Amino acid sequence: MRPVRAFAVLSVTLAIWSAWRFDEAGRTYAAMLSQRPQAAAAQGRHTEPVQVARALPSFISTDAPALAGRLVARRAEPRSGPHAASIAFLDDPKPEVGASASARFTASAEADAFASADAAYRALAAGNRRAAANSFASALAADPMHPNAAAWKAELSALRKRWRMEAYSLIREGTSGLLGDRPLLGGGQSGARIGYTIDPLSRRPVEVFARAAIAHDRINGSERSMQTAIGAAWMPRGRQGPAISAERLLAAGGDARSAWSLRVSGGGWHTADDRMPFDLSAYVEAGVVGARSRDGFAGGQALALYPLTTEGRFRTGIGTGLWGSLQDSGNGSTSKLEIGPAAQLTRQLGTGTIELRGEYRFRIAGEAAPGSGPAVTIATRF
């Protein structure tokens, strides 16, 4: 029962950590939103004309030149007396009248677009992805040429995204043992994952996925450790929150295993700002493999990197990392805790990213292989 107890403890820990992390993220995002109206207002052309445009009486169309000509033709008043000023105005409309009306309607469209986008960000902060998508679409329809239209399009595309693909390769000496969803356990391995979200706008989306992983040791031998899996993941806190996954593992080598697996995973991140000038990221997972003969596993990593360059699509940083892994099976338990320096280069490729990270990991606790040594990780996400 040790795997089950270990899984339960790690799952509860992950749940507590996730709740804290998302509450903190919510407060941070709310604080960001509270300053958006002032910033956006500064980018706009003018805000006063919006009130004038909305307060225009229904007879504003009589200012149009065509209507003015017809009205004058039907009137018999002389061009003197109390009506002379109004007749002269109708008979000789100024071109700036049309331009002024156009400017007022343009300002109104810009204000409506901003109001819809502001509502979208607030809905997103509250976890209502469907309302956020509808509001972003309304903002783009109201003013497709708004200065922030490109950002709104990107937000809408991300909300509606159904397909996700990830691939990684961890280059390191040593055996790998169980092959998890991330390169956290053991030595060198490579893997890929593709997922399809059934309803990306759901508050609690479900994703079906397929993945494959192969250990680098004995890669050309008959006992190579290769494994594939198909399964589904439920995200009770949205696509950025923790996931509960059930999958069927399919062995493709003598060191792999065909079995059912249940896993809980999640992560968080922080981009460097004035209050915290470090890029922070963390990921943890814990699970059980097998219905009768159960193997428990857990792993996690945390990185703190100081950004050196953030120009264009490139971002580089140096700092430190912490890595840990645990396996508990019928043959006993094995674990490892490592710490060491890290340097990372991130390159944005369209809607995806590619990361290259070099590390030196010092084993400070545990006995699991491999020992201390360098590691290189290449990862991409789309």
Buried (B, 14 or more C-beta within 10 A) or exposed (E): EEBEEBBBEBBEBBBEBBEEBBEEBEEBBEEEBEEBEEEBEEEBEBEEBBEEBEEBEEEEEEBEBEBBEEBBEEEEEEEEEEEEEEBEBBBEBEEEBEEBBEBBBBBBBBBBBBBBBBBBBBBBBBBBBBBBBBBBBBBBEBBEEBBBBEEBBEBBEBBBEEEBEBBBBBBBBBBBBBBBBBBBBBBBBBBBBBBEBEEBBBBEBBBEBBBBBBBBBBBEEEEBBBBBBEBBBEBEBBBEBBBBBEBEBBBBBEBBBEBBBBBBBBBBEBEBEEEEEBBBBBBBBBBBBBEEEBBBBBBBBBBBBEBEEEEEEEBBBEBBBBBBBBBBBEEEBBBBBBBBEBBBBBBEEEEEBBBBBBBBBEBEEBEBBBEEBEBEBBBBBB
